[in-house]
Amino acid sequence: MQKLLSLSALALAFSASIANAATVNVYSARKEALIKPVLEQFSEKTGIEVRLLTGNGNALLARLENEGKNTPADLFLTVDAGNLHRAAEAGIFQPITSEEILSKVPSHLHGKDNLWIGLSLRARPIFYAKDRVDPSQLSGYQDLADSKWHNNVCIRSSDNIYNQSLTAALIQHWGIEKTESWARGLVDNLAKPPVGGDRDQIKAVAAGVCDIAVANTYYLGLMEASENADEREAASKVAIFWPNQTSFGTHVNVSGIGITQHAKNKAAAQQLLAYLLSPQAQQWYAATNNEYPAVTGVEWSERLQNWGSFEMDDIEMGVLGENNAAAVKLMNRAGWR
């Protein structure tokens, strides 16, 4: 009997050592500081080691394609539904089958065939100069093409996936013809060439180069919290207008994640996915990125609450990828460079 007990104890110890040795490998297009702490929390809670590789989203996708079945990656995390769609089209993901995971996030934030799922939401509204614009002059994205804003609009290049996804959403709501007319009007209203990032567009409004601009809200959050006094001052000079509140709502996009087709540690990957969608992790992840939680009911950060509530467009995220090619062609025809 004593020998049997000893063998049982050894077996339990062996099982525990295997559990402790469990790993999950994550390729992430998010900067290390914006994801690593929550992965460390997961490791402390479960004993599963997370190996993180961060880099440019397109470069990581190319790496996954090149590695094929030899990839060590179990999960791929990237931003924008357009990029997630590209990864899905490239055969990078396998379907997420866990109902526990899928049920935590509204279905319109899932990729086609549940190949990926949203982790956080990024809104792309209109920003305006507090001292020069009465928000009652604005109603929605259609205003960007209105001649009353001639030489007064700032937005980044059509090469940018965020603008491509916004245009893809408008195609879904308005159709090709109306959206192309809108894009031509927007180009006619540009105050400057569409160069620079989203922060540059916000800074241009603050500097008086233009009166309104389009940018993702988390860039305003970064500027408000910046150690650079000039960025904080610029942020203080603009306000957010939430477009299309009486129609389809303000355009939102996602940061999302999927299990890779050749995941070697699928069980551990599913555990990490479930953890990233837990209220604690959602609150930390969204607050750290100045984004909105993907899980309904999770409290927004104080900064996001200060920006006010708004109606979000609940378009199927997969459509943003499916309409991407049409959006790019349309933007090129409109002269949006």
N, C-alpha and C positions, 0 to 999 in steps of 0.2 A: 504493500500500500504506500509506504514511504517513497519507494522508487517511482511509483506512478505519479505521486504528487510532485516529485522533483522534475519528472519529465513534463508534467503540465505546466509547472512554473517556468521551465525552460522555453516551452512553446509560447507561453504568454510573453516572456521577455523578448523572444525572437520576433513575434508579431508587433510588439511595441517598437522594436528597433526599426522594423520596416516602415511603420507608420511615421516614425520620427525622420526617416530618410526620404520620405515622399517629397517630391519637388513638382513645381509647375513653372513653365518657361513662358514669359510674356514679352512679346514685341510691342512696343508702345510708341506712337507718334506724339505722345504728350511728353513734355519735359519731365525729367526725373523728379524734381521737387514737387510737381503737381500730381504725382501718382505714387511715388515710393513710400511715403509715410503710411498710407492706407494699406499697402501691401505688407508692410512690416507689422501692422496691427493684426492682419489676417494670420501671418506666420506665428505671432505670439499666441494667438487664440487657438490655432489648430496644430502647430508643430510642423506645418508644411512649408518648406523653403520655397520662396519665390525668386526666380532668377529673371532679372529685368534687363532688357536691351532697348534703349531709346534711340530714336533717330528720326529723320525726315520720313513722312508717311509714304511718299512715292518710292523712296529708296528702300524702305522696309518691305513694301509690296513687291518690288523687283527682286529683293533678296529671297522672299518667300517663294516666288515663282521659280527662281534659279535653284533653290534648295530642294524643291519638290518633296518627295516622300522622306528625304533625309533631313528635313528641317527639325531643329530641336523645339521650335515654337509650338506651344499648346494653345495660346490665345493671341489674337492680334487686335490691338486697340488703336483706333484712329479717329479723326474728326471729320465731320461732314458726311451726310448721307450719300453724296456723290462719290466720295472716296470709298465708302463702305460698299457701294454698289459695284464699283470697279473691282474690288477685292472678291466680291461674290461671283462676278462674271468670270474672273480668272480662276475660279475653282479653289479658292483659298480656304473657304469655310465648309463645315459640315453642319447640318441642321441642329439647332438646340431643341432637344426633345423633352426636357424637364418641365413639367407643368408648374412646378413650384417657382422656377425661374421666370417662365413666360408670363405667368399670371401677375407678376409684380409690376409689370410695365404695360401701359395701354397698348393695344394691338397695333395702332397706327405708328408706333415707335419701334416696331419690329421690321427687320428686313424681309424681303420676299422669301417664302418657305422657311421663315424663322432662322435664316442663316446668320443673322446678327441681331443684337438688341441694343437699344439706347441706354446710355449711362447718365447723360446729363443733356440739358437743352440750352441752346444759345440763341437768343433773340436778335433779330437784325432790323431794328426800327429806324426812324428818321431822327436825327439830332438837329436842333435849331439854336440859333444865337438868342440868348435870353433878352439881350438889350435891343434887338432889332426885329424880332419876329414875334407876332402875336399868334399863339398856337391855334387860335380860332380860324386862322388862314389855312390851316392844314386839315386834310381828311384822310389821306392814304397814299399809297405808293404812286397812284395816278398823278399826284401833285408834282412829282419829279419831272413830268413831261409837260406841265402847264407853262405857257409862255410868260406868266407873271413871275416865274423864277428864272427868267433868262439871265445867263451868266452868273447864276447864284447857287448852283448845285455842285457838290463835291462827292466823288465816289471813286473807288479804286478800279483797276483794270478789269476788262472782261476775261482776262486770263485767270483771274481769281475764282476759285471753286465756290466761295461764298456767294459771289454775284451770279455765277452760273446756276447755282441751286435756287437763288431767289427768282431768277428769270424762268427756270424750269417750273417753279411753283405757279408763277403768273400765267405761264402757258396752260397749265392745268385749269386755272380759274377763268382765264380770259380767252384762250385760244391763240393760235399763232398770229393771225392778222392783227388783232388788237395789241398783243404784246410787242410785236415788231414796231407798230406805230408808236407805242409807248417808249421803246428803246431809242427810236429816232428822235423823239422829243426830248428825252433825257440827254442825249448827246448834244443836241442844240443848246441845252441849258447849262452845259458844263462851264464852271468858272475857271477851270484850269485843266491841263491834261490829266487823265485818270491814272496818275502814278502814285507810288507810296502805299503804305499799309493803312489799316483802319484808323490807327492813332493819328496818322498824318491828316486824314480827312477831318477828324474832330479838331485837331490843332488849327486847321485852315479856317474852320468856322470861328474859333476863338480869336483868330488873328484878323478876321474881317475879309478874308479872301472870298468866302461864300457865306450864305446865310443858313443853308441847310445841307446836311450830308447824310450818308448811309453808312452805318458801321455796326458791328456786333457789340452788344452791351458790355461784355466782359472787358473790352478794351477801355471803356470808361472807368470800370472798376479798378483796373490796373493803374490808370492815370490818377484816380482819386487817392489811391494808396501809395503812390510813387514816392521815392525819396527825392526825386527831382522836383524842386519847387515850381519850375516853369510848367511841368506837366500837371501838377495839382491846380495851378492857377488857370490853365487852359480848360481843365475839366470843370472848374467852377463857373465858367462862362457859357456853358451849353446845358441844354435840358433835353430830355427824351420825349418824343412824341410817338405814341403807340398807333401805328397806322391801321386803317380798315377795321375799326372796332364795331362798325355796324354792318359789315359784310363778312368776309372770310377770316378776319383776324390778322394779327401780326405774324410775319414769317418767322418760324423757328426751325432750327436744325439740330443735329445731335452730335455728341461724341458717342461712339458705340464700340462694341466689342463682339467678337465671335470666336468659337472654338475652331481651330485649324483642322483641315481635312485629314492631316496625318498626325494629329496629336497623340503623343505617347503616354500622356498622363491625363486622360480624359476625366477620370473621376475627380482628381485634384482640381482640374480646370473648372469643373462644374461647381465644386465647393467654393472656389474663389469667385466665380460669377455670382453665386447666391449671396456671398458676403458683400460684394460690391453693390448689391441691390438691397442690402439691409438698411434700415433707417439711419443707424449710426454712420455707416460708411457713406451713404448717399448725402447726408447732411455735410459731412466733412469734405467730400469730393466736390460737391457743387459749390460750397462756400469758398474753398481754396481756389477754384477756377472761376469764381464770380459768375457761375452758370446756375441754371434752374434744375432741381432734382427731376429725374425721369420717373421716379416712383411717386404716384399720387399720394398726397397727404403728408409728405415730408415737409417740415417747416423750412421756409426760405430763410436765407441769412438776413441779418439786419440791413445790410447794404441793398440787397434786392428788394426788401420790403420798402425801403425808403424811395426806391424808384417807382413804386406803385404797382398795383395789380393791372392786368390786361387780359384781353381775350387772345388766345393763341390760335393760329391756324392749325387745324387738326388733320391736314393732308397726310396721306400715307407717305411715309418717308421714302419708300422704294420708288415712288413716282419721280422724286428729285433726280435719282440716278437714271431712270428710264427716259426722262425728258432731257437729259444733259446734252446729247448730241444735237438735238433740235435747238436747244437754247444757245449753244455755241455758234451754230450756223446763223441763227437769227441775229445775235449780237454782232457778228462780223458783217452781215448785210447792212446793219444799222450804222456801221462805222464806229462802233464802240471798241476802242483799242485797249 
